[in-house]
Amino acid sequence: MLTERQLLILETIIRDYTNLDQPIGSKTLQQQLPVHVSTATIRNEMAALEKLGFIMKEHSSSGRIPSIKGYRYYVDNMIKPATIDSNSLKGIQNFFGTKYHKVDELIEMSAGILSDLTNYTTIALKPEKSDLTLQGFRMVPLENGQVMVILVASDGTVESQVYNIPVGINGEAIESVISLINDQLVGLPLKNLTSKLLEILPHLTKYLQDPNAFIDVFGDVLNKAISEQFYVGGKRNLLNNVKNDNIEQIKSLYSLVDKSPGKIEEIVDNSKKLKTGGNSDISVAIGDELTNQLLLDYSVISAKYDVGNFGKGVIAILGPTNMPYSKMIGILGAFQEELTKKLVEFYKDFNSSN
């Protein structure tokens, strides 16, 4: 159990190191502490905190920096989420006051706006819903013998892919395929569409001499609609924490957050729920808690948002271990609240227009 003075020293070291990114010495602490303590006493307390593993020396400096254990203790037991300033809150509310036509557009823009607010890399996962159904199917003619195959899901998600029309297929045959798909598949759960499509394969052969290519395209578009969608904002901000301009590390970090759902889920899922601060939907993972060696100098603050029957999603901040946790948790909490309100409004409007 840390003493009150040790808690003050640990908190001050974390706060100052966040601001200065330099080891903190006893003289600096003496000026910062709210109570008068001699530098000798501070050095003794720092030695005790170091022995307990909460702080450590960096190189040969006499100053100390927080350890992963120190950050973890601070986040779990001491943190008080900062209140977001009025300008930032107004900016968030103005952003969510915009009219959006697709949930994907809203989630993608959310990642970008949160990155602008924090100057860190951000990750946004759209609401995951298992009982989505097919609401509509279209094939829009393009030039050069191509059409765009479009699926519309019951949550407003729209996915598409270009399909090369086989030679000899006319517009009437295409319209027949559209009618067949809409008659037989609309209203069915997305997860059941592939098997149902195979059932109506004999009917497709009446209009498509070789329907396999069409089925492949349909399957690709369907997989995009079903799979968990995520968006990354501010990827370049990852570079701010790369040491020694390590080009290979930079490439690996970009690959880590570039269209790789499994890796993104791994980053977010290792977070631990926030014990303090009153928001049980916010979690934090620090350094080696992220398991990926590339992220030893990084932390993730994530927040789940819940839109009822339309599922749950995640919005997260990926930044250095010495990020200002109190400020970031405050921003993320406010952003989560406004995003949830906007999504509830979006789905309500979407349902009333269909």
JOPEFEN-V471189 format. One record per helix or strand. SS is the DSSP state (A for helix, B for strand). FROM is the first residue (numbers start at 1). LEN is the number of residues. Records with the same first field share a line. If there is no record, write none. Layout:
SS->FROM-LEN  FROM-LEN
This chain:
A->4-17  26-7  39-13  68-10  86-11  103-16  171-15  190-10  201-4  212-15  235-7  243-3  247-10  261-9  287-4  293-3  308-3  325-28
B->24-1  55-3  64-3  121-8  133-9  146-8  158-7  189-1  230-4  272-2  282-5  298-9  312-9
